[in-house]
Amino acid sequence: MRNLHSAERVEKFRAMGSWTDETLDGLFAEQVVARGDHLAVVDPANRQALMGSDPRRVTWQELDSEVTALAAKLLDLGLKRGSILGVQLPNSIELVEVYLAAWSIGVIVSPLAMQYREYEVATMAGAGKFEVLVTTSRFGDRNPAQSVISVREQIPTLRLVVAFGVDEEGRSHDSDDIVPVDPRAATDADRARVADVRAADPNDPNDCVTICWTSGTESAPKGVPRTHYDWLAFSWVTLDAPRVVADDVLLNPFPMINMAGINGIFLPWLRSGATLVQHHPFDAPTYFGQIAKERVTYTLAPPALLWQLLNNEELLAKVDLSSLTRMGSGSAPLQPAMVTGWQERFGIGVINFFGSNEGVGLLSSVEDFPEPEIRATYFPNYGAPGVTWSARSSEWVELKLVDGAGDVVTEPGIPGELYIRGPMVFPGYLNGETLPDPFDDEDYFRTGDIFEIAGDDNQYLRYLDRGKDLVIRGGMNIAPAELESLISAHPDIVEVAVVGDPDTVMGERVAVVVVPKPGKEITLEDVVALLKERKVASYKLPERLEIRESLPRNPLGKILKRELRRDTQPVQ
């Protein structure tokens, strides 16, 4: 999969300076020289329970040696440029090494969530035409390697299953069906072989390096190919907003399989030469323990966690957050009270991220949005006349809002779908010929996300919701995300989701599903009263409340609203 982006795109973005001759493997080689014996990657603190072996810590030089040895192993397994390597591994040093080793020899990585079981693995491996799949023989009480073997016949292209670690009985792999692999230092022969392959067929920035998968909250996941070009352009977005530097210690709590984990933490680490601390699966005591022990300076966290922690004085008294200087959050609207609370109480700026696998990247940094309430609510409207932003990507991105009639929105307060183009946008979906064209005739990507223009100078964008999630009540559009942000400020509510109930008269009515704090009771009247206090329009007020112990989520942590909606109008 070479030359994924058109010649016109390449010419445009190289002239702009956003695409260069850089490659991911080349960037890693530069950091090995620059950082040498500095600490590079730290395993999850709970690795023993997770994978059955002790956590490790490796320097940049040690990482380079193990990456080279693994690259030689991949060559031994018959992988070559353009081969597609499926990867199902938890956040660990091995996951970092697999990515870097594969990229060094032109192999394409397609990562899968650890929560995926046989059905999802077979479906995505088949769609992605995986040639080899590397995983682990232990993940808690599961054996993912054996799970892949059980569905191997459903994946025609799969030649080999490769696994790290030991099985649940402590034995090394002894099955002919599973090829064992473990970290080791490179030999001189390894280095010579890998160097020869790289010299004979060097990477091109327009080569495919990953095939990630969309979250699939409303439909089957789609494969999203990406190249060196667009990943590296995108990495400036998540490097510039938090101002990541080599002295930082980055804690990664998101699965390193899509935009949040790869571009949120991994690529800023690779660009800066900082220290990467891995975390998996999310566990609050382990997470806060790592912040204290490793003296973490920057991390990402979901909004619900930050809000819960801010309202839990008992837990706050037990955790040491003194090393943290800033945090990133996103995937759901941020509560203004939460962002304000972290800044006023702890001096920690929460950066507001909005991104997607396909290449949408809007970030409200502390530098550009010093007022926390503004930062929680708005994103930069790149291209607004007379307005400049600190991130270099602001000069690369072009965007527009398009209303339901296909007209470009230019006035504030009018909902429109975000269209975006720029060097971070992907080249198109895997097997895209079977899917609707995601681009318009001007090469803008149709995001499916609904925003409106805001601010005295039209300098802001305010997120409303996914187009598919909008509730239409009596012809009026209602953005669930807006209501969710307001309702989540209730001190007795842990999580909230707003959906539309079918209604024969109004079309849809607003329903709210909440997870209350243990021992707390929430009523529909409580929620309505909260919204009325905020002077919310009456047509937006919920008419049904459902209490749940938890909200259904996909492996990436996004709420599965399709499982919350009623398919039909209830019988009266």
Summary of the structure (lengths in Angstrom):
residues: 572
radius of gyration: 23.7
end to end distance: 56.3
largest distance: 76.6
contacts: 1923
relative contact order: 0.09
helix: 33%
strand: 23%
